[in-house]
């Protein structure tokens, strides 16, 4: 087919749809979304609290855990974490950490970017070459 190599790729051929998980009022999440959209990326923003309310958080967490360790997902610097009592914060393992995150979705380190081939968490999203 003559000229097939000169055709401009369609938008969906250039970049797969990215999924950005976070909270609507999170500055880092908004900044990451603006940066990705400015580089012509299609971004679906997914509210973690809404996802939890709809019952999809557990499946999403399992997906994240295939790419990153549970300790990377847990935001130990958040206000929510500091407001937990010592008994809840102590002696954590993956099962207890996931139970805490399910109960308090704001404990997830944000933003979380799912590119389809990798999952990046927190600062790693800022470093991802858009």
N, C-alpha and C positions, 0 to 999 in steps of 0.2 A: 504494500500500500504506500504510494508515494506521499511524502510529507508527514508520515506517521510520527517520525521522531521530532518534528518541529511543533507538534500541537502542544498547547498549554494544558497542563494537568488540571483536572477539575478539583474543586476545593476538597472534596472528600478523599481524593487520591493523594493530595499533598500531606495532609495531616489527619490522623485518626481523631475521633472525638475524645477529648480528655475529660476525666471526671475529677473535679476538685471538691473534696469533702471539707466542710468547716461549719462555721456559724456566721450568720448574716452580719452580726455586729463585731466580728473579729477583724481588726485592722490588717493583720498579716494575711488573712484569707482574701480580703478585698484587694489588697495590693498585689497578691499573686494572680488573682483573676484578671485585673487590669493589665498586668505585664504579659500574661499569656494571650489575652485578646489583642493587645497591641502588636503582637508578633504574628497575627493572623492565625491563631489557633482557635479551634472550636472548643469551647469549654462549657461543660454542664456543671453548674454549682449545685451541690447536694448538701442540704442542711442536716447536720448530724442529729439534732434534737427531733426534727420532723421524722427523720428516718427511724429513730428509736420509737417514736409514737406510732408509726405505721408497722412496726414489727420487723423491719428489715435490717436492724443494726447487727444482730448476731451473725447472720450470713455474711454481711460486709466485713465484720471483724475477722471471721474465719478466712476470708479472701486476703485481707491485709496480712494475716499471720503466715500466709504462704510465702510472703516476700520480706517481712520485717519481724523482728523479735518483739514480744509483748512489752518489754521494758522501753523500747523505742516509742511505742504508741502511747505510753502512760506519761502524762504531763505532771511531773512532780513539783513544778513551779507555779501551778495555777492556784487561784484563790479557792477553788473547789477542793483541791487536794489539801490545802492548809486548813480548811474548815472541817475536814474529816477528823474523827478522834483517833488517838494513837492505836487503839485496838484494830481499827479498820486499815490503818496504814502499815501496821507491823506484819512481819512474816509473810510477805507477798510471794506468790508463785503465779504462774500463768492463769490458773483457774480462778484464784481470788482476784487478780487484777482485772480479768475479763468481767467478772461479776460486778466489780466496782464501776467499770466503764459502762456496762449495760445500765446500771442504776444511775450513773452520772455521766452522760455522753460528753459533757464539757471537759472531762478528764483526758480526752484524746488530744494528743499533741497535734496542733494545727499549723498550717493546712496539711491535708493528705492528698497527694496527687496520684491518681491511677492513670498511667499512660497506656495501659493495655499490655505492656510487656514488663513493667516494673511499678512499684509503689514507693513513692518518696514521701517523707514525713518531715514537717517543720522546716528548718533551715535548708534542708536538701532541696526543697521546692524552689527556693530562691536561686540555688546554684544550678538548677536544671536548665540546659541550653534550649530556650524556647525557639 
